[in-house]
Every structure is written in C-alpha cells, then in structure tokens.
C-alpha cells in the first residue's frame, strides 16, 4: 500500500483536544469533525488539506483523552496517514479502529511543512520527494494494512464474518 501527499507539520504532544475540540464531540460524522480538525492550534488547517495529505509530528502524538473522534477528524479532513516520533497508546488503537495508518519515525524534524512524501506501508519506506531523501521505519503489518484497506476494524470483522459464513455454507 502506497500513500502520497503533502506534509502538514506539527510539534510534540499534540493532544486529542488539539486535534478536535470537545465542543464538537456531539457528532461522529467524519466529514463534520474534519471541518474542525486542528482548529485550536491551526485555525485554517482543514481548508489547507487536500485528500491524501500527511501529518508529520513530534513525540506523543494523540495524547490526552480517549476519544475516537480524534483520528476520525484527521481522516475526515482528508489526511491519509500520520507520521510521528511516537504515539499515545489510545490514539494508536483508535486510529486502527477507524482505518487511519500511522508510522513512527525518529527523525521527523528532517521533514518540513509542504514537503511531498511517498509512504510504502508494506516495506516501511518513506520517501521525501521534495528533499530526495529516504527514511526506513517498521513496515506497517499486513494484518493492519488489511484493516486500513477496508476503512477500519468493524468493516474488517464484517467482511471476515461474511467470508467465514460463506465457507461454512460450502462445507455443509
């Protein structure tokens, strides 16, 4: 799975309240949440994002309260992946649940606002097309790529259950 997009750069400790303010937690509509993504720290952020763009941040991305709304807002505004030095555990789980890929990369400070990146999730290769640099990170596990490809864990389970039911019918 390959992702290409423009970088939107953030620092350390971007918390879930920064990603989506609590006043918007009255909906789980991905697009509505996306309209307000990062507005507390970058007022026009959602208006600057094009489908496929990528967030690059420092350490502890997604810290704070446990809310699935945060990765939903990121995905809803058009971001296709998040790269950070490290992620809060709860963000990690919520991102998988809704089908948002993420990668840890130690030297995110080398990547700049508006750089163009190409991410090969299968091989853990991040190409900075603007700077002509290549970074190696852990490949995104195949199982998680399958979840991402069907837009989240619930869809994955539904598809798997459907396939399992079909196999049982064939065997009967």
C-alpha positions in Angstrom: 0.0 0.0 0.0 1.5 3.4 -1.1 0.4 6.8 0.1 1.4 10.1 -1.5 0.8 13.6 -0.1 1.9 16.9 1.1 3.2 17.4 4.7 1.4 19.3 7.4 3.9 19.7 10.2 3.2 19.7 13.9 5.3 19.5 17.1 5.4 17.4 20.2 2.5 16.5 22.5 -0.4 17.2 20.1 -3.3 16.1 22.2 -6.8 15.0 21.3 -8.2 18.4 22.3 -5.9 20.0 19.8 -7.0 17.5 17.2 -10.7 18.0 17.8 -12.1 20.4 20.4 -14.5 18.9 22.9 -17.4 21.1 21.7 -17.5 19.1 18.5 -17.9 15.7 20.2 -21.7 15.8 19.7 -21.2 14.0 16.3 -19.3 11.1 14.9 -19.7 12.3 11.3 -16.2 12.1 9.9 -16.6 15.0 7.5 -18.2 17.3 10.1 -15.3 16.5 12.5 -12.8 17.0 9.7 -14.0 20.6 9.1 -12.8 21.4 12.7 -9.7 19.3 12.8 -6.7 21.1 14.5 -8.6 24.4 14.5 -7.5 25.2 18.1 -3.8 25.3 17.0 -4.1 25.9 13.3 -7.3 27.8 12.5 -7.4 27.1 8.7 -5.9 23.7 8.8 -8.8 21.8 7.3 -9.0 24.3 4.4 -5.4 23.7 3.6 -5.6 19.9 3.4 -6.1 18.1 0.1 -7.2 14.4 0.0 -4.1 12.2 0.6 -2.1 14.7 2.6 0.0 13.6 5.6 0.6 14.9 9.1 4.1 14.7 10.4 4.6 15.4 14.1 7.0 15.1 17.0 6.6 12.8 20.0 3.5 11.7 21.9 1.0 12.4 19.1 -2.6 11.9 20.1 -2.1 12.1 23.9 -4.9 13.2 26.2 -8.3 11.8 26.5 -9.5 8.6 24.9 -11.7 9.7 22.0 -12.1 8.0 18.7 -13.2 11.4 17.4 -9.5 12.5 17.1 -8.5 10.1 14.3 -12.0 10.4 12.8 -11.4 14.2 12.5 -8.0 13.6 10.9 -9.3 11.2 8.4 -12.4 13.3 7.8 -10.4 16.3 6.7 -8.5 14.2 4.1 -5.3 13.2 5.8 -4.3 9.8 4.6 -1.6 9.0 7.2 0.2 10.3 10.3 4.0 10.0 10.9 5.3 10.9 14.3 8.2 10.2 16.6 5.8 8.4 18.9 2.1 8.0 19.5 -0.1 7.8 22.6 -1.3 4.2 23.1 -5.0 5.1 22.9 -4.5 7.1 19.7 -2.8 4.0 18.2 -5.8 1.8 18.9 -8.4 4.3 17.8 -6.5 5.0 14.5 -6.6 1.3 13.7 -10.2 1.0 14.6 -11.2 3.7 12.1 -8.6 2.8 9.4 -6.1 5.6 9.7 -2.5 4.4 9.0 0.4 5.8 11.1 4.1 5.2 11.3 6.8 6.0 13.9 9.9 7.8 12.6 12.6 9.1 14.9 13.9 12.0 12.7 10.7 13.8 11.9 12.5 17.1 12.3 14.1 16.5 8.9 10.7 16.6 7.2 9.3 20.1 6.6 5.9 21.7 6.1 4.7 21.2 2.5 7.3 18.6 1.6 5.9 15.9 -0.7 6.1 12.3 0.7 5.5 8.9 -0.6 4.9 6.2 2.0 5.3 2.5 1.2 3.5 0.9 4.2 4.3 -2.6 3.2 8.1 -2.0 3.3 8.3 0.8 5.8 9.9 3.2 3.4 9.2 6.9 3.5 10.5 8.9 0.5 10.7 12.7 0.8 10.3 13.6 -2.8 11.0 17.2 -2.2 14.3 16.7 -0.5 15.2 13.5 -2.3 15.7 11.6 1.0 14.6 8.1 2.0 13.7 7.0 5.6 13.3 3.5 6.8 10.9 2.6 9.5 9.0 -0.5 10.6 6.7 -1.8 7.9 3.0 -1.5 8.7 1.9 -5.1 9.5 0.0 -6.8 6.7 -2.9 -7.5 9.1 -3.2 -3.8 9.9 -2.9 -2.9 6.2 -6.0 -5.1 5.6 -7.9 -3.3 8.2 -6.9 0.1 6.7 -7.8 -1.1 3.2 -11.4 -1.7 4.3 -11.7 1.5 6.3 -11.5 0.1 9.8 -11.8 -2.7 12.2 -15.6 -3.0 12.1 -15.6 -3.3 8.3 -12.8 -5.9 8.5 -14.7 -8.0 11.1 -17.9 -7.8 9.0 -16.1 -8.9 5.9 -14.3 -11.7 7.7 -17.5 -13.0 9.3 -19.2 -12.9 5.9 -16.3 -15.0 4.4 -16.4 -17.4 7.3 -20.2 -17.9 6.9 -19.7 -18.4 3.2 -17.0 -21.1 3.9 -19.3 -22.8 6.4 -22.1 -23.0 3.8 -19.8 -24.5 1.2 -18.7 -27.2 3.7 -22.2 -28.1 4.7 
